[in-house]
Amino acid sequence: MSLKPLENAMTQRIRGITDAEATGPTKDLFDASNILLGRTANLQRILSHSPLVARWFLPLVAAVRQPTAGAVSDVRLRNLSCLKTSTVNNCNY
C-alpha cells in the first residue's frame, strides 16, 4: 500500500530550532522539555524563536500532559486528543 500526498497537507512554514542550534536559554528550555516531557516538541522548537513565549508554553504543556506536573485527565483521553488533532491537521505522525 502506497501513501499518496494529500492535496491540503500542512507544510512547515517556520523552521524549528534544532538541538545543535539551541544555545543559552533556548538550550536550557530544550533540556527542561526533555526532562519533563521526554522530548522537545516541534511547536516548542518553533516557539523558541521567541524565548519568552517558549518559556511560557513548556509549563502549560507539562501541566496538561504530565500527571506528575498536575494533569488530571485520563492518559487515554489525552492520547486520543493528540491523534484526533493530528488527523484533522493531516499530520503524518
C-alpha positions as CSV (number, residue, x, y, z in Angstrom):
1,M,0.0,0.0,0.0
2,S,1.5,3.3,-1.0
3,L,0.5,6.6,0.5
4,K,-0.4,9.4,-1.8
5,P,0.4,13.0,-0.8
6,L,-2.6,14.9,0.5
7,E,-3.6,17.9,-1.5
8,N,-4.1,20.0,1.6
9,A,-1.3,18.6,3.6
10,M,0.3,21.0,6.1
11,T,3.8,22.2,5.4
12,Q,6.0,23.7,8.0
13,R,6.3,27.5,7.3
14,I,8.5,28.4,10.3
15,R,11.5,26.2,10.8
16,G,12.1,25.0,14.3
17,I,15.3,25.5,16.1
18,T,17.4,22.3,16.2
19,D,19.2,20.9,19.2
20,A,22.5,21.9,17.6
21,E,21.4,25.5,17.1
22,A,20.0,25.9,20.6
23,T,22.2,27.9,22.9
24,G,21.8,29.7,26.2
25,P,18.2,29.9,27.5
26,T,16.9,28.0,24.5
27,K,19.2,25.1,25.2
28,D,18.1,25.2,28.9
29,L,14.5,25.1,27.7
30,F,15.1,22.1,25.4
31,D,16.8,20.3,28.3
32,A,13.9,21.0,30.6
33,S,11.5,19.8,28.0
34,N,13.4,16.6,27.6
35,I,13.3,16.1,31.3
36,L,9.6,16.9,31.7
37,L,8.1,15.5,28.5
38,G,10.8,13.1,27.3
39,R,11.3,15.1,24.1
40,T,11.2,18.6,22.6
41,A,8.0,19.1,20.7
42,N,8.0,20.7,17.2
43,L,5.9,23.5,18.4
44,Q,8.3,24.2,21.3
45,R,11.1,24.4,18.7
46,I,9.2,26.9,16.6
47,L,8.2,29.0,19.6
48,S,11.8,29.1,20.7
49,H,12.3,31.9,18.1
50,S,10.6,33.9,20.8
51,P,12.2,32.7,24.1
52,L,9.6,34.5,26.3
53,V,6.7,32.7,24.6
54,A,8.5,29.4,24.6
55,R,9.3,29.7,28.3
56,W,5.6,30.2,29.0
57,F,4.5,27.3,26.8
58,L,6.5,24.4,28.4
59,P,4.9,24.6,31.8
60,L,1.4,24.7,30.2
61,V,2.1,21.6,28.2
62,A,3.6,19.8,31.1
63,A,0.6,20.6,33.3
64,V,-1.8,19.4,30.7
65,R,0.1,16.2,29.7
66,Q,2.1,15.0,32.7
67,P,0.4,13.6,35.8
68,T,3.5,14.5,37.8
69,A,3.0,18.1,36.8
70,G,-0.7,18.3,37.6
71,A,-2.5,16.7,34.7
72,V,-5.8,15.3,35.8
73,S,-7.2,14.0,32.5
74,D,-7.0,10.3,31.7
75,V,-4.0,9.2,29.7
76,R,-6.2,7.5,27.0
77,L,-8.2,10.7,26.6
78,R,-5.0,12.8,26.2
79,N,-3.6,10.4,23.6
80,L,-6.9,10.4,21.7
81,S,-7.0,14.2,21.6
82,C,-3.4,14.2,20.1
83,L,-4.4,11.6,17.5
84,K,-7.6,13.5,16.6
85,T,-5.7,16.8,16.3
86,S,-3.0,15.2,14.1
87,T,-5.6,13.6,11.9
88,V,-7.6,16.7,11.4
89,N,-4.5,18.6,10.5
90,N,-3.2,15.9,8.2
91,C,-0.1,15.3,10.2
92,N,1.9,12.2,9.3
93,Y,3.0,11.3,12.8
